[in-house]
Amino acid sequence: GAGVSQSPRYKVAKRGQDVALRCDPISGHVSLFWYQQALGQGPEFLTYFQNEAQLDKSGLPSDRFFAERPEGSVSTLKIQRTQQEDSAVYLCASSLGQGQETQYFGPGTRLLVL
Amino acid sequence: AQSVTQPDIHITVSEGASLELRCNYSYGATPYLFWYVQSPGQGLQLLLKYFSGDTLVQGIKGFEAEFKRSQSSFNLRKPSVHWSDAAEYFCAGQGGSQGNLIFGKGTKLSVKP
C-alpha cells in the first residue's frame, strides 16, 4: 500500500501564527514518531505514539508544541505562536509494532517562519 | 547519554570509486543500527539495518555495512559509486523499549564525474 504521507509539504507562516501539520502513517502501523530536522542537521526526536496514546513527548521543545493521534491513525503536530527558530523540516515516521522496529518516513513538511 | 556520531560532514568521491562513510555509536547496550539516505527535498529512505547476527549486512542500491562491536562502529560501504548516489546519508541508533531513533548529523556525499 501507500507509504507515510504528510501535508502540507511546504508551509510559510508569519511569526506568531499557529500551524498544524498532518501525518498519515502506513495503515495498521501501531507506532508513530515525529522528528524535527533543522537545516544541516540530523533529525531529532519530538514525540512518540503507540496507537492513540502519547507515550513520550520529551523531545517537544516547548509547550507551544502539541501533538495528537486521537483515533490511533492520523496524527497532527500543532505549533502555536510560531517563532523563527521553529523553521525546520518536520518528519513523521511509523512502524508496524512497538519498540525496536524499522521506521518508515514520510517526505516531511518544510516549515518556514518569517 | 546515547549518541551517534558521523565524523565526516562532507565527502567527495569520483564516480566509480569506492566509498566508506563512518558511523560510531555510544549506547549502554548494543542498539539496533540503521543507515538512511535523504535526497534534496525528500524524506528518509532506509538503506539497511542491523539487528543481530551476521555483522555484514547488505542493503539496497549495492550498499553494505559492517557492525564492529569492538570499535562501536557501523560503517557504510559501496564498491563503486554512481552519480545518483549523491545525497545525504544518516546513521541512526535505536535502543530502549519505545524505539525512537537517535541520528548522527549526517554526511553529505558529492560525486565527481
Chai-1 contact restraints between the chains, C-beta under 6 A:
chainA,res_idxA,chainB,res_idxB,connection_type,confidence,min_distance_angstrom,max_distance_angstrom,comment,restraint_id
A,F33,B,N100,contact,1.0,0.0,6.0,A-B,restraint_1
A,Q41,B,K105,contact,1.0,0.0,6.0,A-B,restraint_2
A,G42,B,F90,contact,1.0,0.0,6.0,A-B,restraint_3
A,G42,B,F103,contact,1.0,0.0,6.0,A-B,restraint_4
A,G42,B,G104,contact,1.0,0.0,6.0,A-B,restraint_5
A,G42,B,K105,contact,1.0,0.0,6.0,A-B,restraint_6
A,G42,B,G106,contact,1.0,0.0,6.0,A-B,restraint_7
A,P43,B,F103,contact,1.0,0.0,6.0,A-B,restraint_8
A,F45,B,N100,contact,1.0,0.0,6.0,A-B,restraint_9
A,Y48,B,Q98,contact,1.0,0.0,6.0,A-B,restraint_10
A,Y48,B,N100,contact,1.0,0.0,6.0,A-B,restraint_11
A,D56,B,Q98,contact,1.0,0.0,6.0,A-B,restraint_12
A,G99,B,S97,contact,1.0,0.0,6.0,A-B,restraint_13
A,G99,B,G99,contact,1.0,0.0,6.0,A-B,restraint_14
A,Q100,B,Y32,contact,1.0,0.0,6.0,A-B,restraint_15
A,Q100,B,Q94,contact,1.0,0.0,6.0,A-B,restraint_16
A,Q100,B,G99,contact,1.0,0.0,6.0,A-B,restraint_17
A,F105,B,G43,contact,1.0,0.0,6.0,A-B,restraint_18
A,F105,B,L44,contact,1.0,0.0,6.0,A-B,restraint_19
A,G106,B,G43,contact,1.0,0.0,6.0,A-B,restraint_20
A,P107,B,G43,contact,1.0,0.0,6.0,A-B,restraint_21
A,G108,B,G43,contact,1.0,0.0,6.0,A-B,restraint_22
